[in-house]
Amino acid sequence: MGAQGPRAEQAVTSQPQRKQASAQARLGAGTVVGAGCWLLTVAYFIVQPVVAAAWEPPYDVTVNTISDLGITRCGDFRQFDGTVIYACSPRHQLLNAVFVVVGVLTAAGAVLTRDLWPRRRLTTVGVAFVLLAGVGSILVGLAPADVNLAVHGAGALLQAPGAAGPLLLGVAAWSVRPGIAAFSLVCGVVGSAACLLFFSRSDLGLGLGVMEHLAFDPLTVWTTALGAVLLGRLLTARRHLRRAGTGGAADCCFSG
C-alpha cells in the first residue's frame, strides 16, 4: 500500500503537467507564425485596387473578373464562358505576385494553426480545403489567364473548396468558440453560395464580376480577421502561460 502512494501522487501531479505541456504546444511559435500568415493575407485587398486603378479604360467590377487584373498584355480576351472582353492591366505583375504570396500565406496559416482547432475529422477536411485554396491562388498567380488558361482555371476551381473551408471549421468549433464559429459560418455560407452561382454563370443581376468577389473574397476576409484575432489571443496567452502555468491557454485555443 505504501508503494502505491508515490505513484498515486505522481499521477495526480502529472495531469496539470500534461495540460501545461499541451497548452505550450498549442501556443508554440508555429501557431503564432500561422496566425501572422493569415493576417498578412490582407495584402490582397490592399494591392487589388492599386492594380485596378491603372486600367484605361477603367476596370469595371461588374464585368471584369479578378483574373483580368493579372492579364499580361492588352487586347481582347475570351473568358471561361466564351464572352470576349478587352483587358489592359499595366500592373499585372504586382497582382500576380500577390496571388502567389497570399496563396503561400493562406496555405501556411492553415497548416500551422491546425492544432488550435478541435481534433475532429471535420476540422481536418476544413483545413485541407483552405490549404487547397492557397495552392489554387499560387497557380492563378503563376499562370495568368492569357498565359495558361487550363492551369489558371484549375487554380480558380480550387477556390470552391476554399470557400467551404470556413464553413466546416465553423461547424467544428461551434461548441467551444461560438463567436468565431458564427463568423466562420457566415463567411463560409456566403462564399459557398456565391461560388455555386458564379460557376453556374448566375449573377442575380449584380454582374459576374461582383459575384466572383462574393465567391472568392470571403475566404480572405476570414483569414485576415481570424489571423488578427488569433495573433492577439496567442500572444496574450503566451505571456500568461509564462507567468502562471497554464493560465490563458483556454482563451486562445478551440481544441475540445
Beta strands, then each sheet from edge to edge (+ up, - down):
strand 1: 75-78
strand 2: 84-87
sheet 1: 1+ 2-
end
